Amino acid sequence: MNESQFKAGVIISGLVFFAVFLFICMPALFELDGSLIENSITAFSAGFVNPFAIGFSVDATACWFILFFWVMYEAKTQKIKNGWICLLVGAFPGIAVGFAAYLLVRQKQINEFS
């Protein structure tokens, strides 16, 4: 796989997740009674309604923490900048978008240093 195929795959994967997230989750989020913060907490807790949902939710949460440690590590060792923005994006709308963004940010900076 060459670099342009890698970038295209990462971008498409992140955008597909984001589109599905917007189509499925956002309408339900705004249909709830309450503020955006209250609705966000309700939406987060809905990910823990049964053992299977809990498994997926814990997996996604663990992936965000792994990304957090990777971003912090590479900020110090590789001087990768702006990874913290990807962590925020990883919290909302989701780790798929934050991870994809970090891979692209990282790749761009690695290419600039080479």
KAMORA-V257250 format. One record per residue. N is the residue number from 1. PHI is phi in degrees with one decimal (999 if undefined). Layout:
BEGIN
N|PHI, N|PHI
END
This chain:
BEGIN
1|999, 2|-90.2, 3|-64.7, 4|-68.4, 5|-67.6, 6|-60.0, 7|-61.7, 8|-62.7, 9|-63.0, 10|-66.4, 11|-63.1, 12|-63.2, 13|-61.9, 14|-63.7, 15|-68.4, 16|-63.2, 17|-59.4, 18|-60.6, 19|-64.5, 20|-63.6, 21|-58.9, 22|-63.3, 23|-70.4, 24|-91.9, 25|-86.7, 26|-63.3, 27|-59.6, 28|-65.8, 29|-63.2, 30|-84.7, 31|-80.7, 32|-70.8, 33|-83.6, 34|133.5, 35|-76.5, 36|-61.6, 37|-66.9, 38|-61.2, 39|-65.0, 40|-65.5, 41|-65.5, 42|-61.5, 43|-64.4, 44|-62.4, 45|-68.2, 46|-66.6, 47|-72.1, 48|-118.4, 49|-84.8, 50|-152.1, 51|-58.6, 52|-71.5, 53|-63.9, 54|-61.3, 55|-58.2, 56|-67.1, 57|-66.4, 58|-66.2, 59|-60.8, 60|-63.6, 61|-64.8, 62|-63.2, 63|-62.5, 64|-64.1, 65|-66.2, 66|-62.7, 67|-61.2, 68|-55.7, 69|-66.7, 70|-64.8, 71|-61.4, 72|-64.6, 73|-63.7, 74|-73.2, 75|-62.9, 76|-83.7, 77|-87.4, 78|-110.7, 79|60.2, 80|-75.3, 81|-101.6, 82|68.4, 83|-65.2, 84|-60.7, 85|-64.6, 86|-65.2, 87|-65.8, 88|-63.5, 89|-64.9, 90|-66.9, 91|-78.9, 92|-153.3, 93|-86.7, 94|171.1, 95|-60.5, 96|-60.9, 97|-74.9, 98|-63.3, 99|-66.7, 100|-61.0, 101|-62.5, 102|-64.7, 103|-60.3, 104|-70.4, 105|-60.5, 106|-62.5, 107|-61.0, 108|-61.1, 109|-70.5, 110|-63.9, 111|-64.1, 112|-67.3, 113|-78.7, 114|-78.5
END
